[in-house]
């Protein structure tokens, strides 16, 4: 539990700093990070250099989407962000 608390505090600080700097879209939260990483870890049915190239391509697309948009291009993500209680329930669910 202590490690989870330290991770949460670190992610909160990271996202808070990025928000204050205007570098991260306002509707992205620290609780989005674990699920985002789960999605990025999906296996691609290719190997070698092609797999690396595809992983880097989609990582770059995700990172571009996380950047704060210009004021005249503001968008809102669909649905609410998860909170830490919801993440805890997801990870502790049977079969999770």
C-alpha positions in Angstrom: 0.0 0.0 0.0 2.8 2.4 0.8 4.3 1.9 -2.7 0.9 2.5 -4.3 0.5 5.7 -2.3 4.0 6.9 -3.4 3.2 6.1 -7.0 -0.1 8.0 -6.8 1.6 11.0 -5.2 4.3 11.0 -7.9 1.7 10.8 -10.7 -0.4 13.5 -9.1 2.7 15.7 -9.0 3.8 14.9 -12.5 0.3 15.6 -14.0 -0.2 18.7 -11.8 3.1 20.2 -12.9 2.3 19.5 -16.6 -1.1 21.1 -16.2 0.4 24.2 -14.5 3.0 24.5 -17.3 0.2 24.3 -19.9 1.7 21.3 -21.5 -0.9 18.7 -20.8 -4.6 18.8 -21.7 -6.7 19.9 -18.8 -9.1 16.9 -18.9 -6.3 14.3 -18.4 -5.8 13.1 -14.9 -3.1 11.2 -13.0 -5.6 8.3 -12.7 -5.7 8.1 -16.5 -2.0 7.1 -16.6 -2.2 3.4 -15.4 -5.0 2.5 -17.9 -3.3 4.4 -20.7 -0.2 2.3 -20.1 -2.3 -0.9 -20.1 -3.6 0.1 -23.5 -0.2 0.9 -24.8 1.2 -2.5 -23.7 -1.1 -4.5 -26.0 0.7 -7.0 -28.1 1.0 -6.3 -31.8 1.0 -9.4 -34.0 4.3 -8.6 -35.6 7.9 -8.9 -34.4 11.3 -7.3 -34.7 11.9 -3.9 -36.2 8.3 -3.6 -37.5 6.9 -4.2 -34.0 9.2 -1.5 -32.6 8.3 0.9 -35.4 4.6 0.4 -34.8 4.9 0.8 -31.0 6.9 4.1 -31.5 4.3 5.3 -34.1 1.4 4.8 -31.7 3.2 6.1 -28.7 3.9 9.3 -30.6 0.3 9.6 -31.6 -0.8 9.2 -28.0 1.7 11.7 -26.7 0.6 14.2 -29.4 -3.0 13.7 -28.2 -2.0 14.5 -24.6 -0.6 17.9 -25.4 -2.7 20.8 -24.4 -4.5 22.1 -27.4 -4.4 25.7 -28.6 -7.1 27.8 -27.1 -9.0 27.9 -30.4 -8.8 24.1 -30.8 -9.9 22.9 -27.3 -11.5 19.5 -27.3 -13.0 17.5 -24.5 -12.4 13.8 -24.0 -15.5 11.6 -24.0 -16.6 10.3 -20.7 -15.2 11.1 -17.2 -11.7 10.2 -16.2 -11.3 7.3 -13.8 -10.5 8.1 -10.2 -8.1 6.2 -8.0 -11.0 4.3 -6.2 -12.3 3.0 -9.6 -8.8 1.9 -10.6 -8.4 0.0 -7.3 -11.7 -1.8 -7.9 -10.6 -2.6 -11.5 -7.3 -4.1 -10.4 -8.8 -6.0 -7.5 -11.7 -7.4 -9.5 -11.8 -11.2 -10.1 -10.1 -11.9 -13.4 -8.5 -8.4 -13.5 
